[in-house]
Amino acid sequence: MSRPLRIMLSVVLSLAFLLVNAPAQATALVTVLRYDAGRAAEFSATIDQAAQVWNANVVNVRLVRGTPAHFVVYADNGWPRALPTSLGRGTIWMGRQAVNQGYYPLRIATHEIGHILGLPDRRTGLCSDLMSGSSAPVSCRNATPSAAERAAVDRNFAGGTPQVEFGRLYEER
C-alpha cells in the first residue's frame, strides 16, 4: 500500500473513531433564547431566577437576558398569562392578582416560561407538576419542572412537536 493511501486511510479511520466515540451532547445544538424582563417591574429578578431554574433542568435550550428578545415579560395587575407565538417566542404577563392571593412568584414565572418553551397547562392539581399552575394549592412552592416536563422541553428543542397551541392566550385562572 502506498504511503499517501496509508495516510488517507489513517485519517479516515481516526475521524470515524472520533465520531463513534464522541458524546451525544457534544454534537447537540443548544438553542439560546433571549428574554427581556425590563418591563417586569418587581418581578424582574424572579424572571431571572425562573430562567436559571430552566437552565439547570434542560439541556437543549438556554435562557439568557438580552435584546433583541425572543420573549418579553411585563408586570400588570391581572392574572398571570402567556401568549406563545412560536416555540421560544411570545409574551408573558406576571399578574399581581395571583401573587396578592398568595401564589408563589417563582412558580408563576417558571410556569409561564414553560408555555414559551412549548408546554401546555396540565390541571392535575399536583404541586409536583409545574404546569398544573393554579390548580395546585396556593401553598405550593415547587418551581421545578417534573421529569416529564423537562423531557418534553428537550424534545421540543430537538425538533419535536410542542403540545402548546401557538397564538393561544394561556391564563392561569
C-alpha positions in Angstrom: 0.0 0.0 0.0 1.4 3.4 -1.0 2.3 6.0 1.7 -0.4 8.6 0.6 -3.1 5.8 0.7 -2.0 4.7 4.2 -2.1 8.4 5.4 -5.6 8.8 3.9 -6.8 5.6 5.5 -5.4 6.6 8.8 -7.2 10.0 8.7 -10.5 8.4 7.7 -10.3 5.8 10.5 -9.3 8.4 13.1 -12.3 10.6 12.1 -14.6 7.6 12.2 -13.3 6.6 15.7 -13.9 10.2 17.0 -17.4 10.3 15.6 -18.4 7.0 17.1 -17.0 7.8 20.5 -17.9 11.4 20.8 -20.6 12.1 23.5 -24.1 12.8 22.1 -24.3 16.1 24.0 -21.2 17.4 22.2 -23.0 17.2 18.8 -26.4 18.5 20.0 -27.2 22.1 19.2 -28.4 24.2 22.1 -31.0 26.9 21.3 -30.3 30.2 23.0 -33.4 32.3 23.8 -33.1 35.9 24.9 -35.7 37.3 27.2 -36.5 40.9 28.1 -37.6 41.4 31.8 -37.0 45.1 31.7 -40.8 45.7 31.9 -41.4 43.1 34.6 -41.1 45.7 37.4 -40.8 44.0 40.8 -40.7 40.6 39.1 -37.5 41.2 37.1 -35.2 39.3 39.5 -37.9 36.5 39.7 -37.8 36.1 36.0 -34.0 35.8 36.1 -34.4 33.1 38.8 -37.0 31.2 36.7 -34.7 31.3 33.7 -32.0 29.7 35.9 -34.4 27.0 37.0 -35.0 26.1 33.4 -31.3 26.3 32.6 -30.5 23.9 35.4 -33.1 21.4 34.3 -33.0 21.2 30.4 -30.1 20.7 28.0 -31.4 21.7 24.6 -32.3 25.3 25.4 -30.6 28.1 27.3 -32.3 31.3 28.5 -30.3 34.5 28.7 -31.4 38.1 29.5 -30.9 40.2 26.4 -32.2 42.0 23.4 -33.4 41.7 20.8 -35.6 39.3 22.8 -37.4 36.2 21.8 -39.9 36.8 24.6 -40.8 39.8 26.7 -42.2 39.8 30.3 -44.5 42.5 31.6 -45.9 43.1 35.1 -49.6 44.1 35.4 -52.5 43.9 37.9 -54.3 40.9 36.2 -53.8 37.2 36.4 -50.5 35.7 35.1 -50.7 34.6 31.5 -48.6 33.8 28.5 -49.0 34.1 24.8 -46.6 31.8 23.0 -46.5 32.8 19.3 -44.0 30.1 18.2 -41.5 27.9 20.0 -39.4 30.1 22.2 -41.2 33.3 21.3 -44.1 35.2 22.8 -45.2 37.4 25.7 -45.6 36.8 29.4 -47.6 38.9 31.9 -46.7 38.5 35.6 -50.1 39.3 37.1 -50.1 40.7 40.6 -53.5 39.4 41.3 -52.2 35.8 41.8 -49.3 37.0 43.9 -51.7 39.1 46.1 -53.7 35.9 46.6 -50.6 34.1 47.9 -49.3 32.2 44.8 -45.5 31.9 44.7 -44.0 34.3 42.2 -41.1 32.0 41.2 -43.5 29.2 40.5 -45.7 31.5 38.4 -42.7 32.8 36.4 -41.3 29.3 35.8 -44.7 28.1 34.8 -45.3 30.9 32.3 -41.9 30.4 30.7 -42.9 26.8 30.4 -45.6 27.9 27.9 -43.0 29.8 25.9 -40.9 26.6 25.9 -43.9 24.7 24.4 -45.7 23.2 27.4 -49.5 23.4 27.8 -51.4 23.7 31.1 -51.9 20.4 32.9 -54.6 20.9 35.5 -53.5 18.0 37.6 -53.8 19.8 40.9 -50.4 18.4 41.9 -47.7 20.6 43.3 -45.1 18.3 41.8 -46.4 19.3 38.3 -45.1 22.8 37.4 -47.6 23.1 34.6 -50.6 22.3 36.9 -50.4 26.1 37.6 -53.1 27.5 39.8 -54.9 24.1 40.2 -52.2 23.3 42.7 -52.7 24.6 46.2 -51.8 28.3 46.9 -49.3 26.9 49.4 -47.3 25.1 46.7 -43.7 26.4 46.4 -42.4 24.0 43.8 -40.8 25.9 40.9 -39.0 23.0 39.4 -40.3 21.2 36.3 -41.1 17.5 36.6 -39.0 14.9 34.8 -41.8 14.6 32.1 -41.9 18.4 31.7 -38.1 18.6 31.4 -38.1 15.8 28.8 -40.9 17.5 26.8 -39.0 20.8 26.6 -35.8 19.0 25.5 -37.9 17.1 22.8 -39.4 20.4 21.7 -36.0 21.9 21.1 -34.7 18.7 19.5 -37.3 19.0 16.7 -40.3 17.5 18.4 -43.8 18.8 18.1 -44.7 21.1 21.1 -48.1 20.4 22.7 -48.8 24.1 23.3 -51.1 26.0 21.0 -49.3 28.9 19.4 -51.3 32.1 19.3 -53.5 31.0 22.3 -53.5 33.0 25.5 -52.8 30.8 28.5 -54.3 32.5 31.5 -53.9 30.9 35.0 -57.5 31.3 36.3 
